[in-house]
Amino acid sequence: MTTIKDIARLANVSRTTVSRYINNNGYVSEEARKRIIKAIKETGYIPSAQAKSLRTKRSSVIGVILPKISTETASRVVNGINGELSKFGFQTLLANTQLNDEKEIEYIKLMQGQQVDGIILLATNINDRLLEAVRGVKVPFISLGQDLPGVTSIVYDDYNASVELTEHLIEKGHRKIAFIGVDEKDRAVGYLRKKAFLDTCGKFDCEMDEEWLQTGDFSYESGYEAMKKILTQSKVRPTAIFAVTDRMAIGAIEYLKESNISIPEDMAIVGIGASDLSKYITPPLTTVDYFNEEAGKKAAKYMLVKLENKNIEYESFTLNYRLVVRNSV
């Protein structure tokens, strides 16, 4: 088995110099660095993570807690986090809660026991038990997607993005707009996007029907079922649909097609998320791009800042977005 002593001999440097290079701790000349890299590549040497952790008092692992790992949003965010952290020798430990509030709290506690250097939480539902668990965290902590009080939070501009999306429908002549949302316990997606929709509809005196407000669970199936309820339970048919996620919008589109309702001639529809599939369905879906991968990068960059200065005060950052206009309206 290759050791630091072997690398030092092959690179013609001291063991201390090799150690400084591996741990990124202290000056190593460019010439020595090149020889060390060459020796490591030739031997396939892998530093002991446990030994490195003991020396640096860091595990070089960041815990990332996800609500549902199978979604495009989560995978894009994780790509951004991994891409940024890997530049500095960090790895990620992923935990998938499957939208289970209790699992969210369980993983926060479990990750601290695993001695991760920091935790990034893609939060969903905000409740007192979650906030209590977060307040007990002793490592740098970042919330991505939800604004948690007293916690460094990186959030999407859900309210203004939803206002702009609703205004786009109204500008195209729609005043009968139905809404497919999610549980309002999810403040960002469930509450803020719905509030923005209702505020904007009220401002422009849109028609409203109680049966036009339906709730799903982020899935294609729930979008399909919500669309079915809107068309079968209401006496008045809307001319447009606002779905708070692309997945639910695509589920709704499937029901509209089965019902021989033409999009956008008979019914316009919009979503949020700029999913890959939104470009390829017929017609392509008007949506909002939240730049999820960039969000992941920002979370990772700020985690690195917090690791260097654990006493830094918490802040809240709001990310940019763009309206992606396509043929579904």
C-alpha positions as CSV (number, residue, x, y, z in Angstrom):
1,M,0.0,0.0,0.0
2,T,1.3,3.4,-1.0
3,T,2.1,5.8,1.9
4,I,3.0,9.5,2.2
5,K,6.6,8.3,2.6
6,D,6.5,6.7,-0.8
7,I,5.0,9.9,-2.4
8,A,7.7,12.0,-0.8
9,R,10.4,9.8,-2.1
10,L,9.0,9.7,-5.7
11,A,8.4,13.5,-5.7
12,N,11.8,14.2,-4.1
13,V,10.3,16.3,-1.3
14,S,9.8,15.9,2.4
15,R,6.9,14.1,4.0
16,T,5.9,17.4,5.6
17,T,5.6,19.0,2.1
18,V,3.4,16.1,0.9
19,S,1.2,16.5,4.0
20,R,0.9,20.3,3.4
21,Y,-0.2,19.7,-0.2
22,I,-2.8,17.0,0.7
23,N,-4.3,19.0,3.6
24,N,-4.0,22.3,1.7
25,N,-2.3,23.7,4.8
26,G,0.8,25.7,4.2
27,Y,3.0,26.8,1.3
28,V,4.1,24.3,-1.4
29,S,6.1,25.5,-4.4
30,E,4.6,25.1,-7.8
31,E,7.4,22.8,-8.9
32,A,7.0,20.6,-5.8
33,R,3.2,20.6,-6.3
34,K,3.6,19.2,-9.9
35,R,5.9,16.5,-8.7
36,I,3.6,15.4,-5.9
37,I,0.6,15.4,-8.3
38,K,2.6,13.2,-10.7
39,A,3.6,10.8,-8.0
40,I,0.0,10.5,-6.7
41,K,-1.3,9.8,-10.2
42,E,1.3,7.2,-10.9
43,T,0.7,5.3,-7.7
44,G,-3.0,5.9,-7.4
45,Y,-2.4,7.0,-3.8
46,I,-5.6,7.9,-1.8
47,P,-5.2,9.8,1.4
48,S,-6.9,8.3,4.5
49,A,-10.0,10.3,5.1
50,Q,-10.0,9.4,8.8
51,A,-6.4,10.5,9.3
52,K,-7.0,13.7,7.4
53,S,-10.1,14.4,9.5
54,L,-8.1,13.9,12.7
55,R,-5.4,16.4,11.5
56,T,-7.8,19.0,10.2
57,K,-10.6,18.5,12.6
58,R,-12.9,18.3,9.6
59,S,-14.6,15.5,7.8
60,S,-14.8,17.4,4.5
61,V,-18.4,16.2,4.2
62,I,-21.4,18.4,3.8
63,G,-24.8,16.9,4.5
64,V,-27.6,17.7,2.0
65,I,-31.2,16.9,3.0
66,L,-33.6,16.7,0.0
67,P,-37.4,16.5,0.0
68,K,-37.5,14.2,-3.1
69,I,-34.3,13.1,-4.8
70,S,-36.1,12.0,-8.0
71,T,-37.2,15.5,-9.0
72,E,-35.3,17.6,-11.6
73,T,-35.1,20.5,-9.2
74,A,-33.3,18.4,-6.5
75,S,-30.9,16.9,-9.0
76,R,-30.0,20.3,-10.5
77,V,-29.5,21.8,-7.0
78,V,-27.3,18.8,-6.0
79,N,-25.3,19.2,-9.2
80,G,-24.6,22.8,-8.3
81,I,-23.6,22.0,-4.7
82,N,-21.4,19.1,-5.7
83,G,-19.7,21.0,-8.5
84,E,-18.7,23.8,-6.2
85,L,-17.8,21.8,-3.1
86,S,-15.7,19.3,-5.0
87,K,-13.3,22.1,-6.1
88,F,-12.3,22.4,-2.5
89,G,-12.1,18.7,-1.6
90,F,-15.5,18.4,0.0
91,Q,-18.0,15.5,-0.6
92,T,-21.7,15.5,0.0
93,L,-23.8,13.1,2.0
94,L,-27.4,13.0,0.6
95,A,-30.5,12.2,2.6
96,N,-33.9,11.8,0.9
97,T,-36.9,12.6,3.1
98,Q,-39.6,11.7,0.6
99,L,-41.5,14.8,1.7
100,N,-41.8,13.4,5.2
101,D,-41.5,16.1,7.9
102,E,-40.4,13.7,10.6
103,K,-37.6,12.4,8.3
104,E,-36.4,15.9,7.9
105,I,-35.9,16.4,11.6
106,E,-34.4,12.9,12.0
107,Y,-31.8,13.5,9.3
108,I,-30.8,16.8,10.8
109,K,-30.0,15.0,14.1
110,L,-28.4,12.0,12.4
111,M,-26.1,14.1,10.3
112,Q,-24.7,15.9,13.3
113,G,-23.9,12.4,14.7
114,Q,-22.1,11.6,11.5
115,Q,-19.9,14.7,12.2
116,V,-20.5,16.4,8.9
117,D,-18.9,19.9,8.6
118,G,-22.2,21.6,7.6
119,I,-25.8,20.9,6.5
120,I,-27.7,22.3,3.6
121,L,-31.5,21.7,3.9
122,L,-33.9,21.9,0.9
123,A,-36.7,22.7,3.3
124,T,-40.4,22.1,2.5
125,N,-42.8,22.5,5.4
126,I,-41.9,25.0,8.2
127,N,-43.1,24.0,11.6
128,D,-42.1,24.5,15.3
129,R,-40.4,21.1,15.6
130,L,-38.2,21.7,12.5
131,L,-37.2,25.2,13.8
132,E,-36.4,23.6,17.2
133,A,-34.2,21.0,15.5
134,V,-32.4,23.6,13.4
135,R,-31.7,25.8,16.4
136,G,-29.9,22.8,18.0
137,V,-27.5,22.4,15.1
138,K,-23.9,23.0,16.1
139,V,-22.4,23.1,12.6
140,P,-22.9,25.7,9.8
141,F,-26.4,25.4,8.4
142,I,-28.1,26.7,5.3
143,S,-31.8,26.5,4.2
144,L,-32.4,26.5,0.5
145,G,-35.9,27.2,-0.8
146,Q,-37.5,28.3,2.4
147,D,-36.8,31.4,4.6
148,L,-36.2,30.0,8.1
149,P,-36.1,32.6,10.9
150,G,-32.7,33.0,12.4
151,V,-31.1,30.8,9.7
152,T,-29.0,31.6,6.6
153,S,-31.6,31.1,3.9
154,I,-31.3,31.2,0.1
155,V,-34.8,31.5,-1.4
156,Y,-36.5,31.8,-4.8
157,D,-38.6,34.9,-5.6
158,D,-41.8,32.9,-5.4
159,Y,-44.1,35.8,-4.9
160,N,-42.9,38.1,-7.7
161,A,-42.4,35.2,-10.2
162,S,-46.0,34.1,-9.6
163,V,-47.3,37.6,-10.0
164,E,-45.5,37.9,-13.3
165,L,-46.8,34.6,-14.5
166,T,-50.4,35.5,-13.6
167,E,-50.0,38.9,-15.3
168,H,-48.8,37.1,-18.4
169,L,-52.0,35.2,-18.5
170,I,-54.1,38.3,-17.9
171,E,-52.2,40.3,-20.6
172,K,-53.2,37.5,-23.0
173,G,-56.8,38.1,-22.3
174,H,-57.6,35.6,-19.6
175,R,-59.9,36.5,-16.7
176,K,-61.1,33.0,-15.8
177,I,-58.0,31.4,-14.4
178,A,-57.9,28.2,-12.3
179,F,-55.2,27.3,-9.9
180,I,-53.4,24.0,-9.0
181,G,-51.3,24.4,-5.9
182,V,-49.8,22.3,-3.0
183,D,-50.4,22.3,0.8
184,E,-49.8,25.7,2.3
185,K,-47.6,24.2,5.0
186,D,-45.0,24.6,2.2
187,R,-44.7,28.4,2.6
188,A,-42.7,29.0,-0.6
189,V,-44.6,26.8,-3.1
190,G,-47.9,26.3,-1.3
191,Y,-48.5,29.7,0.3
192,L,-46.5,32.4,-1.5
193,R,-47.3,31.3,-5.0
194,K,-51.0,31.0,-4.2
195,K,-51.1,34.4,-2.5
196,A,-49.4,36.0,-5.4
197,F,-51.9,34.4,-7.8
198,L,-54.9,35.5,-5.7
199,D,-53.5,39.1,-5.1
200,T,-52.9,39.5,-8.9
201,C,-56.3,38.1,-9.9
202,G,-58.0,40.4,-7.4
203,K,-56.1,43.5,-8.7
204,F,-57.4,42.8,-12.2
205,D,-60.9,41.8,-11.2
206,C,-60.6,38.3,-12.5
207,E,-63.6,35.9,-12.1
208,M,-63.2,33.3,-9.4
209,D,-64.8,30.0,-8.6
210,E,-64.1,27.9,-5.4
211,E,-63.8,24.8,-7.6
212,W,-61.0,26.4,-9.6
213,L,-58.7,26.3,-6.6
214,Q,-57.3,22.7,-6.3
215,T,-54.4,21.2,-4.3
216,G,-52.0,18.5,-5.5
217,D,-48.8,16.9,-4.1
218,F,-46.1,17.9,-6.7
219,S,-46.8,14.7,-8.8
220,Y,-48.0,14.4,-12.4
221,E,-50.9,12.3,-11.1
222,S,-52.1,15.0,-8.7
223,G,-52.0,17.6,-11.5
224,Y,-54.1,15.2,-13.7
225,E,-56.7,14.7,-10.9
226,A,-56.8,18.4,-10.0
227,M,-57.5,19.3,-13.7
228,K,-60.2,16.6,-13.7
229,K,-61.9,18.2,-10.7
230,I,-61.7,21.7,-12.1
231,L,-63.5,20.6,-15.3
232,T,-66.1,18.2,-13.8
233,Q,-67.0,20.0,-10.6
234,S,-67.3,23.6,-11.8
235,K,-70.3,24.9,-13.7
236,V,-68.1,27.5,-15.4
237,R,-65.1,26.4,-17.4
238,P,-61.9,28.5,-16.9
239,T,-59.9,29.6,-19.9
240,A,-56.5,29.2,-18.3
241,I,-54.7,27.1,-15.6
242,F,-51.9,28.3,-13.3
243,A,-50.0,25.2,-11.9
244,V,-47.4,25.9,-9.2
245,T,-45.0,23.2,-10.7
246,D,-44.3,21.9,-14.2
247,R,-45.0,18.4,-13.1
248,M,-48.5,19.2,-12.1
249,A,-49.0,21.3,-15.2
250,I,-47.9,18.4,-17.4
251,G,-50.3,16.1,-15.5
252,A,-53.1,18.6,-16.2
253,I,-52.2,18.8,-19.8
254,E,-52.6,15.1,-20.1
255,Y,-56.1,15.3,-18.8
256,L,-56.9,18.2,-21.2
257,K,-55.7,16.2,-24.1
258,E,-57.8,13.1,-23.1
259,S,-60.8,15.5,-22.9
260,N,-60.1,16.8,-26.4
261,I,-59.5,20.3,-25.1
262,S,-57.0,22.1,-27.3
263,I,-54.1,24.0,-25.8
264,P,-53.8,27.0,-26.0
265,E,-56.9,27.6,-28.1
266,D,-59.4,26.3,-25.6
267,M,-57.3,26.4,-22.5
268,A,-54.0,28.1,-21.7
269,I,-51.7,26.6,-19.0
270,V,-48.5,27.6,-17.2
271,G,-46.1,26.0,-14.7
272,I,-43.0,26.8,-12.7
273,G,-39.7,25.0,-12.8
274,A,-38.4,25.1,-16.4
275,S,-38.1,21.3,-16.4
276,D,-36.5,19.6,-19.4
277,L,-39.8,18.0,-20.3
278,S,-41.6,21.4,-20.4
279,K,-39.6,22.1,-23.6
280,Y,-40.7,18.9,-25.4
281,I,-44.3,18.4,-24.6
282,T,-46.9,19.6,-27.1
283,P,-47.3,22.5,-26.9
284,P,-44.2,23.6,-25.1
285,L,-45.0,24.9,-21.6
286,T,-44.7,28.5,-20.5
287,T,-42.9,28.4,-17.2
288,V,-40.5,30.1,-14.8
289,D,-36.8,29.2,-14.6
290,Y,-35.3,29.5,-11.1
291,F,-31.8,28.6,-12.2
292,N,-31.7,25.7,-9.7
293,E,-28.1,24.7,-10.4
294,E,-26.9,28.2,-9.7
295,A,-28.9,28.2,-6.5
296,G,-27.0,25.0,-5.5
297,K,-23.7,26.7,-6.3
298,K,-24.6,29.8,-4.2
299,A,-25.5,27.5,-1.2
300,A,-22.2,25.7,-1.5
301,K,-20.2,28.9,-1.8
302,Y,-21.9,30.4,1.2
303,M,-21.3,27.2,3.2
304,L,-17.6,27.5,2.5
305,V,-17.7,31.1,3.8
306,K,-19.5,29.9,7.0
307,L,-17.0,27.1,7.5
308,E,-14.2,29.7,7.6
309,N,-16.1,32.0,9.9
310,K,-18.7,30.1,12.0
311,N,-19.6,33.3,13.9
312,I,-20.9,35.0,10.7
313,E,-24.4,36.4,11.2
314,Y,-27.2,34.8,9.3
315,E,-28.5,36.4,6.1
316,S,-31.3,35.8,3.6
317,F,-30.7,35.9,-0.1
318,T,-33.3,36.1,-2.8
319,L,-32.4,34.6,-6.2
320,N,-33.2,35.8,-9.7
321,Y,-35.7,34.1,-12.1
322,R,-36.8,34.5,-15.7
323,L,-40.2,34.0,-17.4
324,V,-39.9,31.5,-20.2
325,V,-42.7,32.2,-22.7
326,R,-43.7,29.3,-24.9
327,N,-46.8,28.2,-26.9
328,S,-49.0,26.9,-24.1
329,V,-50.6,30.4,-23.7
